[in-house]
């Protein structure tokens, strides 16, 4: 399974809270609870881009973890 | 894989046979074990396959992970170096961490783990080591580097594991607590204690708020982390002092007092059935001393979830009043 590219707009929708998904991967949920506060308080393009990079890196590093794979399927189909 | 309470002789045999082990038990027992590929932490309370919740001062709880280990590295971390734990982890496995309660590295990890570089680079689980509750004032929790025999009170011990081919792991938690229907509580600073709390946005003295509302502090504060409930347990309340907690609260997170649980073992079994977990292969698990005490786990079983009872659980970050597990899957 591949992680969709960082330019896919769904990444930005998740980190800004525009879209919510029923995620399973615990590390991503912990990370999102932090980065959504950052992007919510200061939604600059730089902050959104940095948050997308973090989340993308997390899923890329864990693409063999079942809950991360389920999330990628849930988000990107 | 073996997960059970063993006497010193049986545990020593496994170590001498070269097995990779996680060992929990009383400090004087851990001190008798030979050097080898193991890490350990002090605690005399366990959830065992045969007895359920129990305590032992002549046996240690051994989790043998050898079958799924390709390679493993044992590292110690101080409060200064713990920030690199995720960067040091491998790329095809998991890491197990044990931290002595009330140490500087415990405090540092608890407040900062979600901000560490490469957070979550691979699964991280573990526990905070403790002591018998009657010995809180006289003994310090320890962790053990089984490779060197060092017993440490101020460093974390970590086993970074590379998995054998064809296996993957995943981290999960079972938290029976949910947010209750009370006020939204927020805090202005991160930390293990707080003098004030914002109650629905209005600042109040935290101690006064808890006492005047007769809040049962056996129930934790609960935050919603993108749908997962994360607990912060109360440690102590004393007039004219900050309220002390077993894990840090974070500014910007919205907490509520938990809804009470009627019967922990019964609710636990229901949740396992609902989540389909009862059929899964569990490599490691640990549960909180507060669940052991408040939910009467002594003599009660929690299905295939056995392991040490802890002074805090780690699933990527510090948790409270939660069961943490590492689930083994075929790739």
Interface residues (C-beta under 8 A of the other chain):
Chain A: X22 X23 X26 X27 X28 X29 X30 X31 X32 X33 X34 X36 X37 X41 X54 X57 X58 X61 X62 X64 X65 X66 X67
Chain B: X91 X92 X114 X115 X118 X119 X120 X121 X122 X123 X168 X169 X170 X171 X172 X173 X223 X225 X226 X227 X228 X230 X252 X253 X315 X316 X317 X329 X331
